[in-house]
Amino acid sequence: MTAKPERRLVVAAVLFVVGMTVFFAAWFGLALLFGDRQDGGALALNTVLVGFCAFVLLPVLHRGIQRGIWHYVREGEAGRRPGSFQLGANVASPYADVRWPWLLRLRHAALYVLGMALVLFVFLPLDNQRAFASWVSRFSVSPAFAGQLNVLLFAWLPLLVLMAFCMLLLYRQVRRRDAGLLDEAGERLLNAEMSWLFAFAGALAATMLVCRVAGSVVGA
């Protein structure tokens, strides 16, 4: 059952107020903690933004992209054209009855830990953000080109690397499927794992781009 529009607005308003309260409280608290540093305010803001991206934005984007992929799968199975990709288009998963083996659950957990650690390692240090901004500005002839370079380096390049990594993880099972060695349950599990991995790759690449954009604002 879908929620009423009024209820959705109330929930969204409450979440917004709570989120902004937590955001500013964390920012001011860290600014006080780093108050003895000259760049304490910028360091606190970057810490809050990168932490939000790593621990909140990444899972939300992952879930939304998964739902968009599920929408494509469901529409395709029904013989309909799904149209343009919609983030979070489908609430119900066509893979709800898939039983994830514990090895895949462990791999998912490990990928989340590694993904969050990568975001924090690359973007949490303020010096890294400033080095990225300096490097991009050095090789940019205009602000528009700088934006395109950021998208290329911190979105498309990580996405290509992550997609290649996902295909390596799926290679054995895809070969087994193509050879007709998987039963129906195995094929559904493979499709679910493909959706999970590719959605995670897209979410992680998008999170990295948001972190870089936030860093360019903080370091300005």
C-alpha positions in Angstrom: 0.0 0.0 0.0 1.4 3.4 -1.0 1.5 6.2 1.4 -0.8 9.2 1.0 0.8 12.4 -0.5 0.1 14.3 2.7 1.8 11.7 4.8 4.8 11.7 2.5 5.1 15.4 2.8 5.0 15.2 6.6 7.6 12.5 6.8 9.8 14.4 4.3 9.5 17.6 6.4 10.3 15.8 9.6 13.3 14.1 8.1 14.5 17.3 6.6 14.3 19.2 9.9 15.9 16.3 11.8 18.6 16.0 9.2 19.5 19.7 9.1 19.5 19.8 12.9 22.0 16.9 13.1 24.0 18.4 10.2 24.5 21.9 11.8 25.0 20.4 15.3 27.8 18.1 13.9 29.3 21.0 12.0 29.3 23.4 14.9 30.5 20.7 17.3 33.5 19.8 15.1 34.2 23.4 14.4 34.6 23.9 18.2 36.7 20.8 18.4 39.0 22.0 15.6 38.8 25.7 16.8 42.5 25.9 17.5 43.3 25.4 13.8 43.2 28.2 11.2 41.0 26.1 8.9 38.9 24.5 11.6 35.6 25.6 10.1 36.4 24.3 6.6 37.8 21.0 8.1 34.7 20.5 10.2 32.4 21.2 7.2 34.4 18.8 4.9 34.3 16.1 7.6 30.5 16.4 8.0 29.8 16.4 4.3 32.2 13.5 3.5 30.9 11.5 6.4 27.3 12.1 5.3 28.2 11.0 1.8 29.9 7.8 3.0 27.4 6.6 5.6 24.1 8.0 4.3 24.2 9.0 0.6 26.0 5.9 -0.6 23.4 3.4 0.8 20.5 5.7 -0.3 21.8 6.0 -3.8 22.5 2.3 -4.0 19.0 1.4 -3.0 17.6 4.0 -5.4 19.6 2.7 -8.4 18.7 -0.9 -7.5 15.0 0.1 -7.6 15.5 1.7 -11.0 17.2 -1.4 -12.3 14.4 -3.5 -10.9 11.9 -1.3 -12.7 13.7 -2.0 -16.0 13.7 -5.7 -15.3 10.0 -5.9 -14.3 8.9 -3.8 -17.3 11.1 -5.9 -19.6 9.7 -9.2 -18.3 6.2 -7.8 -18.8 7.0 -7.0 -22.5 6.7 -3.2 -21.9 9.2 -0.5 -22.7 10.5 0.9 -19.4 11.2 4.3 -20.8 13.9 6.5 -19.2 15.7 5.4 -16.1 14.0 6.4 -12.9 15.9 6.5 -9.6 13.9 4.6 -7.0 11.2 3.9 -9.6 10.1 0.6 -8.1 9.5 -0.1 -4.4 9.0 -3.9 -4.7 11.9 -6.0 -5.8 11.4 -8.8 -8.4 14.1 -10.6 -6.5 12.4 -10.5 -3.1 12.3 -14.4 -3.0 16.0 -14.7 -3.7 17.8 -16.4 -0.8 21.3 -14.8 -0.6 24.0 -17.3 0.3 26.1 -16.2 3.3 29.2 -15.8 1.0 27.4 -13.2 -1.1 26.1 -11.5 2.1 29.7 -11.4 3.4 30.9 -10.0 0.0 28.2 -7.3 0.1 29.3 -6.3 3.6 33.0 -6.3 2.6 32.2 -4.1 -0.4 30.3 -1.6 1.7 33.1 -1.4 4.2 35.7 -1.0 1.4 33.6 1.6 -0.4 33.0 3.7 2.7 36.7 3.4 3.6 37.7 4.5 0.1 35.5 7.6 0.2 36.8 8.6 3.7 40.4 7.9 2.7 40.3 9.9 -0.5 38.1 12.8 0.4 38.1 13.2 4.2 41.6 14.9 4.4 41.1 18.6 3.6 44.6 18.7 2.0 43.5 16.1 -0.5 40.5 18.2 -1.5 42.7 21.2 -2.0 45.2 19.2 -4.0 42.4 17.9 -6.3 41.1 21.5 -6.7 44.6 22.8 -7.5 45.3 20.0 -10.0 42.0 20.4 -11.8 42.3 24.2 -12.0 45.9 23.8 -13.4 44.7 21.7 -16.3 41.4 23.6 -17.0 41.0 26.4 -19.4 37.6 27.5 -18.0 35.2 26.8 -15.1 33.0 24.7 -17.5 36.0 22.6 -18.4 37.0 22.2 -14.8 33.5 20.8 -14.1 33.8 18.4 -16.9 37.2 17.3 -15.7 35.8 16.7 -12.3 33.1 14.5 -13.7 35.5 12.6 -15.8 38.0 12.0 -13.0 35.7 11.5 -10.1 32.7 9.9 -11.7 33.3 8.2 -15.1 36.8 6.9 -14.4 35.8 5.3 -11.0 32.6 4.0 -12.6 34.6 2.2 -15.4 37.0 0.7 -12.9 34.2 -0.4 -10.7 32.2 -1.9 -13.6 35.3 -3.9 -14.7 35.7 -5.1 -11.1 32.1 -6.2 -11.0 32.4 -8.1 -14.2 35.4 -9.9 -12.8 33.4 -10.9 -9.8 30.5 -12.1 -12.0 32.7 -13.8 -14.7 32.5 -17.3 -13.4 28.8 -17.4 -12.9 28.1 -15.7 -16.2 30.2 -18.4 -18.0 28.2 -21.1 -16.1 24.9 -19.4 -17.2 26.0 -19.2 -20.8 26.9 -22.9 -20.7 23.5 -23.8 -19.4 24.7 -25.0 -16.0 22.5 -22.8 -13.9 19.0 -23.7 -12.9 16.2 -21.1 -12.7 17.0 -20.3 -9.0 20.7 -19.9 -9.9 19.8 -17.5 -12.8 17.6 -15.4 -10.6 20.4 -15.2 -8.0 22.8 -14.2 -10.7 20.5 -11.5 -12.0 20.0 -10.2 -8.4 23.7 -10.1 -7.8 24.3 -8.3 -11.1 21.7 -5.7 -10.1 23.3 -5.3 -6.7 26.9 -5.0 -7.9 26.2 -2.6 -10.8 23.9 -0.4 -8.6 26.7 -0.3 -6.0 29.2 0.7 -8.6 27.0 3.5 -9.8 26.2 4.7 -6.3 29.9 4.7 -5.2 30.9 6.6 -8.3 28.1 9.2 -7.8 29.1 9.5 -4.1 32.7 10.2 -5.0 31.6 13.0 -7.4 29.4 14.6 -4.7 32.3 14.5 -2.3 34.6 16.2 -4.9 31.9 18.9 -5.5 31.5 19.4 -1.8 35.3 19.7 -1.4 35.5 22.3 -4.1 32.9 24.4 -2.2 34.6 23.9 1.1 38.1 24.6 -0.2 37.0 27.7 -2.1 
